[in-house]
Structures are given as structure tokens and as C-alpha cells.
């Protein structure tokens, strides 16, 4: 067997496909494969703690990791990137999982991945209007912030059931002193404010835009929103 064919057979075996490798070599590779899966599982449980909490109520996290690595092998040389497509896998490869998972779980995983990504953003220059650029907007189908609170308070109320669609917008940003990601539940007015701040709009222009769009808001209310963003370190000057 030539080198290229051997490499393909090893890849097939690692991906759970039929392989013509000798039984002895497959036994050796099985030890190596288990080691990879165990290492990946440890990392997944750190990146996706809430997701794994739910998965464990349905089947072993090891089985999720094994199916994921076999179906979506990473092309990135960075080990942590290996696990970035787990939300997509949960959403699009349900038939490969031992048991059905709740309908919100891929978005919960996406939220947890976003937390990690925001915390690990490279340092960026502060925008001219003082807006913190280390951030991400999340448009979600399900009320993930409520799901997380339910998991914290009473796991039994949420684990085994699908939930109704209830769109939610979250703003995730990195707190500059601690480098930890923080989350804000975004209202319509706040969404407009944050979106335009992220595009470097000046505060005075933004005030006029927001008050025209939301006549129920007055200047005092707008100023209070801006102050709250400063207190939260979303605005840094």
C-alpha cells in the first residue's frame, strides 16, 4: 500500500468509515483516536458548559464529540478552532446524534462560542466616538438569556423540551479591565444606538436620530442610556 493510500485509509478510520488497514493498526489507531476525542471533549466542556449540561441529560458528551469530529474535521492548524462548528453540527446533523436534543441547543452553543470569540478578539483601536470595538451582535430565534437563567435556577424545567420561538437580540462585548465578555439584552432603541455607535456616529447626531425614530424617548432618557453604556464600559470616553 503506497503512502498516499495509507494516509487516506487512516483518515477514513479516524472519520469512522470503512478502512482496509490491518486489525493491529486499527487497534493502535483506536487508542490515538480516543485520546483525540477525550482531549476535544475536555475543551468542548470548557467552551460550551451550558450546552454540555443539556447534552448530558440526553446522552454522553463523548458521543457528541466523536460524531462531530468524524463528520466535520477541522482544516485549521489551531486546536481551539477544531470546535468552532459545533453549533452548526448540532443544528444540521441531528440524524447522527444518539437522541434528539432540544430545538434551542444550537443557538445556546452559538452564544457560548460568541462569548469565547469576543474574549479572544485581537486588541483593536478605540473608535472615535469611544465605542468599544470588541463586541458582537447576536440575532437569535430563541430566548437564550432566559434559557441560561433557567439552567442556573432549575435544570428540570428546561432540559428535555423544545421551546417556542421568541426572537432575542443580544450584544456581547469585552470588558476592558477584566477581558471578560459581558452580555446586554437589546431593546429596539438600544439596538439603534449600539448599531450606529459601532459605525462611529457621533453622540449628538445619534441623539437626533434616536429621538426622531422613537418619539416616546426624550433627551433625558437618551442621556441616561448613554450614561449606562459608559458605566458598562461599552463607551469608554
N, C-alpha and C positions, 0 to 999 in steps of 0.2 A: 504494500500500500504506500503510495507516494505521500510526501509531506502535506501537500495541499488537501488531498483526500482525507488524510488523518485529521487535519485541523477541522475540516467540515464535519467529520464524524464525531469529534469531541464536542463541537458546537451543538450538533444535533442532540447528543446525550445530555448536555447541560440544559438544553431547552426542552427536555422531556420528550423528545422524538425518538423514533426507532433508530438504532445505531448498529453498525456491523463490527464494532470494537469487540475485542475479546472479553470474556466474562471477567477475567482477572483485572484487566484495565478498567472495566466499568466499575468494579468494586472499589478500586483505588480512587477513581474519579468521583464516586458517590460520597466518599469521605470529604473530598475537596468541595463538592457541591453543597453538602450540608453545612460546611464551615462558612461558605459564602452566604447561604440563606440565614444562618444564625447571626452573622455579623450585620447583614442587612436588616434583619428583624430588630436587633438592638437599636439601630439607627432610626428605623421607622417608628419605634415606640417612643423615641425622643422627639422626633419631628411631629408626629401625629398622635399625641397622647389621648385626646378625646375620641378620635376615630378608632384607635385600638381598643379603648374602653368598650365601645359599642360592638366592635367585631368580636371580641372575646365572648360576648353573650350569645353569639351565633356559631362560631367555630374558632379553631386555634389561629392566632395571628400568623403562625408559621405557614399554614396552608395558603393564606392570602399572599404572603411574601413569595412563596415558591411559585404559585401561579403567575404572579406579576413578573418575576424575573424571567420565567420561561417564555412569557408572551411578549413582553416589551423590554428586551435587553437594551441597556443604555449605550449610546455611541460616545458619550463623554468620558474623558480620562479622569474627571474629578469624581471621587467616590460618592460624595453627597448628592451629586446630580443624578446618580443612579435612581433615586427615589422620587424625582420631581413629577413623574407622570402617574403617580398613584391615584390622584383624583380622577384622571381620565380613565384609568383602568377600572376603577370601581364603577364608573358610570357606563362604560361601553363594553365591558367584558363580563357581565353578570352571569352568563351561562357557564363560565369557567369556575365559579365560586361554589363551595360545598353547599351553602344555604343562601337564600335571599337575604339581602341587607336592606335596612330602611331607605326610603327614597331620598332622604336628605343627606346621606352619608358622603357622597362625592363632594358636595358643597362644603360640608364640615371639614373634609380633608383639604379642599382648596383654601379655605380660610386659614387653617393651621400652616399650610405651606406658605401662604402670603405673609404670615407673621414672621417666619424664618427669613424669607426673602427681604423683607423690609429691614430687619435687624442686620442683615449682612450686605445691604447696599454699600457700594463704594462711597467714600466721602464726596459730597457734591457741594458746590458753592451755594451759599445762601442767595435766594432770589432778591432782586432789588427792593421788592415790597416787604421783605422779611419773611417770606413764606418758607417753611421747612420743606426742602425738596425730597426728603427721604420718606416717601409715602406711596400709598396705593389705594385706588378706589375699587371697591368690590360691589358689583351688582349681583344680587343673589335672588334666587327663586323662593328660597325658604328662610324663615326667621332664625338664622343660625345663632344670633346673640341669645335668643330665648332658649334654644336647644342647649347651649352651653350652660346657661343658668340652671336648667332642669337637670342636666347631668350632675352638676355640683350639688344640687339640693336633694334630688330624689331620682336615682337612676331607673327605678322601676317604672316610672311614669312615661318614659320616652323610648326605652331601648328596642322594643320589639314591634313598634308600629310605624307605619308611614304617617306622614303629617300632611296637612293641606298646604297648598301653595300660598305663600304670603310674602310678596316681594319685600326685600330689605336692601338698603344701601349702607355699607359700612366704609368708614375712612380709617385706614391703618397707617400710622406714622411712627417714626423712631424718635423717642425722647432723647435729646442731645446729651444730657449728663449721664444717663444710665445705659444708653444704647439699647433699651428695651422697647419693644413695639407696644403701642397703645392703640385702642380702638374706640371710635366715636360712631354712634348710631346717627345717621344723617337724615335730617328733615329736608323738605323741598327748599326752604330758604337757605339753610346751611349748605345744601348741595350747590346751589348757585354761587354762594360766597366762596366755598372751597375751590370749585372748578375755576372760577375767574382769578382767584389768588394764585392758583397753580399756573396760570397763564400770565402771571406778573402784572395783573391790573392794579393800578394804584387804588388805595383805600377810598379816596374822595370820589373817584369815578365809580367805584364799586358801590358806594353808598347810594348814589343816584340811581344806578341800575336796579339795585335790590328794592329800593323804596318804590320805584315805578312798577316793578313786577309784583310786589306784594304790598298792596295799599294798606293792609291791616297792620303792617310794621311801621313804627315811627323811628325817628333818628335815634332816640334814646335806646330803643330795642336793638337797633343795628349796632350802636356803640357797645352795648352790653355783650352782643355776640362776638364782636371783635376782641373785646377785653377777655372774654372766656377763652378765645383761641390763643391769646397771648399767655394766659395763665397755664394753658395746657401745653405750651411750647410748640404749637402749630405755627404761630407767628413769633418771630424771635427778635423783633425790634419795635 
